[in-house]
Amino acid sequence: MYRSHTCGELRDAHIGEEVTLAGWVQKIRNKGFMIWVDLRDRYGLTQLIFDEERTSKEILEKASQLGREFVIQIKGTVIERQSKNPQLPTGDIEILVSEFNLLNPSLTPPFTIENDTDGGEELRMKYRYLDIRRNPVRENLMFRHQVGMKVRNYLSNQGFIEIETPYLIKSTPEGARDFVVPSRMNAGQFYALPQSPQTFKQLLMVGGMDKYFQIVKCFRDEDLRADRQPEFTQIDCEMAFVEQEDILNVFEGLTRHLLKEIKNVEIGNFPRMTYAEAMKTYGNDKPDIRFGMKFTELNKLAQGKGFTVFDEQELVVGIAVPGAATYTRKEIDFLVNWVKRPQIGAKGLIWVKYAEDGSLKSSVDKFYSEEDLANWAKETGANPGDLILVMTGDAAKTRTQLSALRMHLANKLELRDPKEFAPLWVVDFPLLEWDEESKRFHAMHHPFTSPKPEDIKLLETDPGAVRANAYDLVMNGNEIGGGSIRIHDKQTQSKMFDYLGFTPEQAQAQFGFLMNAFEFGAPPHGGIAFGFDRLVAILSGQETIRDFIAFPKNNSGRDVMIDAPAKLDLEQLGELHLEVKP
Amino acid sequence: MYRSHTCGELRDAHIGEEVTLAGWVQKIRNKGFMIWVDLRDRYGLTQLIFDEERTSKEILEKASQLGREFVIQIKGTVIERQSKNPQLPTGDIEILVSEFNLLNPSLTPPFTIENDTDGGEELRMKYRYLDIRRNPVRENLMFRHQVGMKVRNYLSNQGFIEIETPYLIKSTPEGARDFVVPSRMNAGQFYALPQSPQTFKQLLMVGGMDKYFQIVKCFRDEDLRADRQPEFTQIDCEMAFVEQEDILNVFEGLTRHLLKEIKNVEIGNFPRMTYAEAMKTYGNDKPDIRFGMKFTELNKLAQGKGFTVFDEQELVVGIAVPGAATYTRKEIDFLVNWVKRPQIGAKGLIWVKYAEDGSLKSSVDKFYSEEDLANWAKETGANPGDLILVMTGDAAKTRTQLSALRMHLANKLELRDPKEFAPLWVVDFPLLEWDEESKRFHAMHHPFTSPKPEDIKLLETDPGAVRANAYDLVMNGNEIGGGSIRIHDKQTQSKMFDYLGFTPEQAQAQFGFLMNAFEFGAPPHGGIAFGFDRLVAILSGQETIRDFIAFPKNNSGRDVMIDAPAKLDLEQLGELHLEVKP
């Protein structure tokens, strides 16, 4: 062992002890006759002292040649520090160095290894091994480990068994694109990497394993939007002999346990909201309910008053922005332009200032009396001092647009407190959603999700209205997890494939193994999957998953540190029976 | 919830209670007026009773139509059982059924769901979801989970952090073949799946993470020998600021902990043996030391006596087989033929029977006096009643052949007690091994392994004699884990690539990121990886890893259940910029 103690360990009580430390040079102060070095490792910082009077000339000389990030091993005596540093756990002591061993020098790092580094994203990713030395990144990775252990121990104590499912499976065209793996031993054939262990966990239920979980990598070959990764980690779970209520209870229990154990936050029963209600009230199936600005529909109050912009629309909907009546013309114009950007795509934004003195002024004063506006204020729950913002148009689009505005304003008004946790269940998701491009219905969750029994009759007449036994766990405006009660009989499953446009042959070729399994005594079952990267980020009060992944990929799916992907040599391609097309 | 209790839960104390159970029909005994059904779930078996007098006609009728593996839910009263079954935890009670709900029927399973099934390997793999219902498979998977939890909690308590390393990395031609993954977004380029997280865990050490572990899938595209899988699981570990001794201590601690916690076996310090000693004494770098039959070199005693078969050979080596002096001519002939098979490839086998009465008789009586043979017996440690077997030839080959014979005999003589655990460390592995085919040295462990400092000078003169800081943990004749102290400076690492036949350009292209990282303050570090599948099998007293994997692949790398790998459609290939060669 290169050390007797870590750099975070020594205290008053160790004064007088001979110790050996090893670590990285964080900082050097050289006064010529005296040199202080901050030595860093995973566990903390310890100050080393070298001086003319008490340190040998040779060692002082060596110490004077140290640079940032050099790796050294020293022996010395723990002494009391002259000027103590109460910010540092080891701040009462320092080490008077008597032996010195340079383990490895370092080039000057391309960015500073500090909490606030001068390195940009690209440089930090290229030298990720240096970035990881920084406290914030290290703490994120350690936090992730801690959450993982808590999840595993909690589920294991609840009788769940972690079972590893295979990574080399079969490609299925449903859903996102698969990453594939050519087989050398089976010429012209390919494995696929799993987008999730969905079918395998269902087969484990057919196999009687009863309660399964796995913290597992999943893969999706999608065009990467911001903060998506081609490989990501899921807490994947499945239970047999359960109804939706059982799944919600177990995983609400897990989430409550994590919040209590990790954040010391106690939360009672999680609210539940139907998908329809969430869309109506927040324009979003993952509402952030830490703050208000709920949607109020104003069709009745606002239509038929001669303002044609409203009159012809499916929906007129407003929110009351707290304390924003004092916004200047410029600030309001900014918001109007913000919603008109192509990313949002709204045609405009109507505003009503409800001043502290109770007066009402709006961008539509020509069409509405102060009494009309007072009714809007009453309906939206606005108080004097608030700003009412109103949008209109096609219901679905307008809700999405107003939801984006609501989130933008919440960020601006700092209503999204990272220390507050507001989980809720969104339930009763639609089974199917219409896809304009392919002109057919797609499974909203996945094709294994069961319809609500009372809605099955609607499949023939109004497929879009059929609700599924599907649910999402939402926290602070993010989807943390989602799942469903599955279909467990062959007839329903094959009918579902039929609705989704599979021919019987396609269904059999791709999912025959699952439908066959359903014929040998499949139990009722259901499950859920949590996005582990996201969960860890949210629990940590952050939203960027990349900061919680040791070696993430960039938006082109590249690992810029190792420079992957890369070309293969022809021999290797040949063994795989492949040619790259020019 | 479909049940109030599991099928393994009910006891005497529950008599009189109304309960709801759900599970699979394991067995039906139908006497017409009375029907008993054994209901099974993950937790156990409970007997249900239906009878004319106490059960409604309708339910009795339904029960009479049940078949094996039907899934049912029942309500009923716990009653005392007439003829108790002390073999069964629930054997004191049975359930008098009052409500009955058929959840899912079952086709007749293609093999019996019993501990000893009538299903062959191929059929069991095709219907693995049914195979998993069998106790032995279920218990293996649950045991695996238990070992995984113990490993994680132990390492985490020791300050190790589990960090996920990427699965989509870069292909390197060193070592076994990689599985590769074509990139759609980077035309003509490929990721590779990791054969191990080796370079990433080293980068984590450069990044100051200090103690890393991960239970992680690894991938090797090898021609599959028996009991190898293209994807397998490793307990992967790395530590910074350590020497070989530190690694051995920590992972001996882990292994001792597992043996104590899981098997209740206490083991003192693990023996250590050099590679050279293991090869000389057991002909094998993973010796099973649960039994004797150590090798004795007989060159001195056996050469120069006119028996030319021995005289010209590098090695004459024997073992004393306990109690085998009574072997018949036929049994000995079998052994002679066994070693002559091409898989072993020996030219022959000399035997000496050391009878209980002290007399000695051999296949070489023409050349050796009874006194000569008595000296052989003395040297090999044979006792009266033992059989001495002697082989000769080139030292390396002969040792391998005799080792195979030793293991064969140990199995035959039942000397390999699955309840006994005999771990040991094999240390001082050679750094390089000569490859006849490519006529150059290869890294025996991998190119990141550090040579022993005192042997570095031999690199120029006698590369094959250079020992590495490399070690294996061996248990019961199996390699459980292996690792090394790594090179941590750029000069040594690039010299190593040079010895291994890399041009500087190749080394830079493939491992430049690692060598660059070594220039920014890399700490001394080392690690180990345990084969998790193997560890679990060995701890369970078995040797076949396939029985401990939920969904294994066959020897052609196929998953016969889902029928993977499979062909891709042309559109998907096109998106990946690939063509399959005819």
Chai-1 contact restraints between the chains, C-beta under 6 A:
chainA,res_idxA,chainB,res_idxB,connection_type,confidence,min_distance_angstrom,max_distance_angstrom,comment,restraint_id
A,M1,B,D246,contact,1.0,0.0,6.0,A-B,restraint_1
A,Y2,B,F241,contact,1.0,0.0,6.0,A-B,restraint_2
A,R3,B,F241,contact,1.0,0.0,6.0,A-B,restraint_3
A,A22,B,F241,contact,1.0,0.0,6.0,A-B,restraint_4
A,W24,B,G521,contact,1.0,0.0,6.0,A-B,restraint_5
A,R42,B,G208,contact,1.0,0.0,6.0,A-B,restraint_6
A,R42,B,D210,contact,1.0,0.0,6.0,A-B,restraint_7
A,E69,B,F520,contact,1.0,0.0,6.0,A-B,restraint_8
A,E69,B,G521,contact,1.0,0.0,6.0,A-B,restraint_9
A,F70,B,G521,contact,1.0,0.0,6.0,A-B,restraint_10
A,V71,B,G521,contact,1.0,0.0,6.0,A-B,restraint_11
A,V71,B,P523,contact,1.0,0.0,6.0,A-B,restraint_12
A,N104,B,G521,contact,1.0,0.0,6.0,A-B,restraint_13
A,N104,B,A522,contact,1.0,0.0,6.0,A-B,restraint_14
A,S106,B,F520,contact,1.0,0.0,6.0,A-B,restraint_15
A,S106,B,G521,contact,1.0,0.0,6.0,A-B,restraint_16
A,L107,B,E519,contact,1.0,0.0,6.0,A-B,restraint_17
A,L107,B,F520,contact,1.0,0.0,6.0,A-B,restraint_18
A,P109,B,F520,contact,1.0,0.0,6.0,A-B,restraint_19
A,Y129,B,L203,contact,1.0,0.0,6.0,A-B,restraint_20
A,Y129,B,V206,contact,1.0,0.0,6.0,A-B,restraint_21
A,Y129,B,G207,contact,1.0,0.0,6.0,A-B,restraint_22
A,Y129,B,A517,contact,1.0,0.0,6.0,A-B,restraint_23
A,L130,B,F520,contact,1.0,0.0,6.0,A-B,restraint_24
A,I132,B,G207,contact,1.0,0.0,6.0,A-B,restraint_25
A,R133,B,G207,contact,1.0,0.0,6.0,A-B,restraint_26
A,R133,B,G208,contact,1.0,0.0,6.0,A-B,restraint_27
A,L141,B,I163,contact,1.0,0.0,6.0,A-B,restraint_28
A,M142,B,I161,contact,1.0,0.0,6.0,A-B,restraint_29
A,H145,B,I161,contact,1.0,0.0,6.0,A-B,restraint_30
A,H145,B,E162,contact,1.0,0.0,6.0,A-B,restraint_31
A,M149,B,S156,contact,1.0,0.0,6.0,A-B,restraint_32
A,S156,B,M149,contact,1.0,0.0,6.0,A-B,restraint_33
A,I161,B,M142,contact,1.0,0.0,6.0,A-B,restraint_34
A,I161,B,H145,contact,1.0,0.0,6.0,A-B,restraint_35
A,E162,B,H145,contact,1.0,0.0,6.0,A-B,restraint_36
A,I163,B,L141,contact,1.0,0.0,6.0,A-B,restraint_37
A,I163,B,A550,contact,1.0,0.0,6.0,A-B,restraint_38
A,P166,B,F551,contact,1.0,0.0,6.0,A-B,restraint_39
A,Y167,B,K217,contact,1.0,0.0,6.0,A-B,restraint_40
A,Y167,B,E231,contact,1.0,0.0,6.0,A-B,restraint_41
A,L168,B,E231,contact,1.0,0.0,6.0,A-B,restraint_42
A,I169,B,A564,contact,1.0,0.0,6.0,A-B,restraint_43
A,K170,B,I562,contact,1.0,0.0,6.0,A-B,restraint_44
A,K170,B,A564,contact,1.0,0.0,6.0,A-B,restraint_45
A,K170,B,A566,contact,1.0,0.0,6.0,A-B,restraint_46
A,F179,B,V181,contact,1.0,0.0,6.0,A-B,restraint_47
A,V181,B,F179,contact,1.0,0.0,6.0,A-B,restraint_48
A,V181,B,V181,contact,1.0,0.0,6.0,A-B,restraint_49
A,S183,B,P565,contact,1.0,0.0,6.0,A-B,restraint_50
A,R184,B,D221,contact,1.0,0.0,6.0,A-B,restraint_51
A,M185,B,S556,contact,1.0,0.0,6.0,A-B,restraint_52
A,M185,B,G557,contact,1.0,0.0,6.0,A-B,restraint_53
A,N186,B,P565,contact,1.0,0.0,6.0,A-B,restraint_54
A,G188,B,V580,contact,1.0,0.0,6.0,A-B,restraint_55
A,Q189,B,P565,contact,1.0,0.0,6.0,A-B,restraint_56
A,Q189,B,A566,contact,1.0,0.0,6.0,A-B,restraint_57
A,Q189,B,K567,contact,1.0,0.0,6.0,A-B,restraint_58
A,F190,B,P565,contact,1.0,0.0,6.0,A-B,restraint_59
A,F190,B,L568,contact,1.0,0.0,6.0,A-B,restraint_60
A,Y191,B,A564,contact,1.0,0.0,6.0,A-B,restraint_61
A,Y191,B,P565,contact,1.0,0.0,6.0,A-B,restraint_62
A,L203,B,Y129,contact,1.0,0.0,6.0,A-B,restraint_63
A,V206,B,Y129,contact,1.0,0.0,6.0,A-B,restraint_64
A,G207,B,Y129,contact,1.0,0.0,6.0,A-B,restraint_65
A,G207,B,I132,contact,1.0,0.0,6.0,A-B,restraint_66
A,G207,B,R133,contact,1.0,0.0,6.0,A-B,restraint_67
A,G208,B,R42,contact,1.0,0.0,6.0,A-B,restraint_68
A,G208,B,R133,contact,1.0,0.0,6.0,A-B,restraint_69
A,D210,B,R42,contact,1.0,0.0,6.0,A-B,restraint_70
A,K217,B,Y167,contact,1.0,0.0,6.0,A-B,restraint_71
A,D221,B,R184,contact,1.0,0.0,6.0,A-B,restraint_72
A,E231,B,Y167,contact,1.0,0.0,6.0,A-B,restraint_73
A,E231,B,L168,contact,1.0,0.0,6.0,A-B,restraint_74
A,F241,B,Y2,contact,1.0,0.0,6.0,A-B,restraint_75
A,F241,B,R3,contact,1.0,0.0,6.0,A-B,restraint_76
A,F241,B,A22,contact,1.0,0.0,6.0,A-B,restraint_77
A,D246,B,M1,contact,1.0,0.0,6.0,A-B,restraint_78
A,F513,B,M561,contact,1.0,0.0,6.0,A-B,restraint_79
A,F513,B,I562,contact,1.0,0.0,6.0,A-B,restraint_80
A,A517,B,Y129,contact,1.0,0.0,6.0,A-B,restraint_81
A,E519,B,L107,contact,1.0,0.0,6.0,A-B,restraint_82
A,F520,B,E69,contact,1.0,0.0,6.0,A-B,restraint_83
A,F520,B,S106,contact,1.0,0.0,6.0,A-B,restraint_84
A,F520,B,L107,contact,1.0,0.0,6.0,A-B,restraint_85
A,F520,B,P109,contact,1.0,0.0,6.0,A-B,restraint_86
A,F520,B,L130,contact,1.0,0.0,6.0,A-B,restraint_87
A,G521,B,W24,contact,1.0,0.0,6.0,A-B,restraint_88
A,G521,B,E69,contact,1.0,0.0,6.0,A-B,restraint_89
A,G521,B,F70,contact,1.0,0.0,6.0,A-B,restraint_90
A,G521,B,V71,contact,1.0,0.0,6.0,A-B,restraint_91
A,G521,B,N104,contact,1.0,0.0,6.0,A-B,restraint_92
A,G521,B,S106,contact,1.0,0.0,6.0,A-B,restraint_93
A,A522,B,N104,contact,1.0,0.0,6.0,A-B,restraint_94
A,P523,B,V71,contact,1.0,0.0,6.0,A-B,restraint_95
A,A550,B,I163,contact,1.0,0.0,6.0,A-B,restraint_96
A,F551,B,P166,contact,1.0,0.0,6.0,A-B,restraint_97
A,S556,B,M185,contact,1.0,0.0,6.0,A-B,restraint_98
A,G557,B,M185,contact,1.0,0.0,6.0,A-B,restraint_99
A,M561,B,F513,contact,1.0,0.0,6.0,A-B,restraint_100
A,I562,B,K170,contact,1.0,0.0,6.0,A-B,restraint_101
A,I562,B,F513,contact,1.0,0.0,6.0,A-B,restraint_102
A,A564,B,I169,contact,1.0,0.0,6.0,A-B,restraint_103
A,A564,B,K170,contact,1.0,0.0,6.0,A-B,restraint_104
A,A564,B,Y191,contact,1.0,0.0,6.0,A-B,restraint_105
A,P565,B,S183,contact,1.0,0.0,6.0,A-B,restraint_106
A,P565,B,N186,contact,1.0,0.0,6.0,A-B,restraint_107
A,P565,B,Q189,contact,1.0,0.0,6.0,A-B,restraint_108
A,P565,B,F190,contact,1.0,0.0,6.0,A-B,restraint_109
A,P565,B,Y191,contact,1.0,0.0,6.0,A-B,restraint_110
A,A566,B,K170,contact,1.0,0.0,6.0,A-B,restraint_111
A,A566,B,Q189,contact,1.0,0.0,6.0,A-B,restraint_112
A,K567,B,Q189,contact,1.0,0.0,6.0,A-B,restraint_113
A,L568,B,F190,contact,1.0,0.0,6.0,A-B,restraint_114
A,H577,B,V580,contact,1.0,0.0,6.0,A-B,restraint_115
A,H577,B,K581,contact,1.0,0.0,6.0,A-B,restraint_116
A,L578,B,L578,contact,1.0,0.0,6.0,A-B,restraint_117
A,E579,B,E579,contact,1.0,0.0,6.0,A-B,restraint_118
A,E579,B,K581,contact,1.0,0.0,6.0,A-B,restraint_119
A,V580,B,G188,contact,1.0,0.0,6.0,A-B,restraint_120
A,V580,B,H577,contact,1.0,0.0,6.0,A-B,restraint_121
A,K581,B,H577,contact,1.0,0.0,6.0,A-B,restraint_122
A,K581,B,E579,contact,1.0,0.0,6.0,A-B,restraint_123
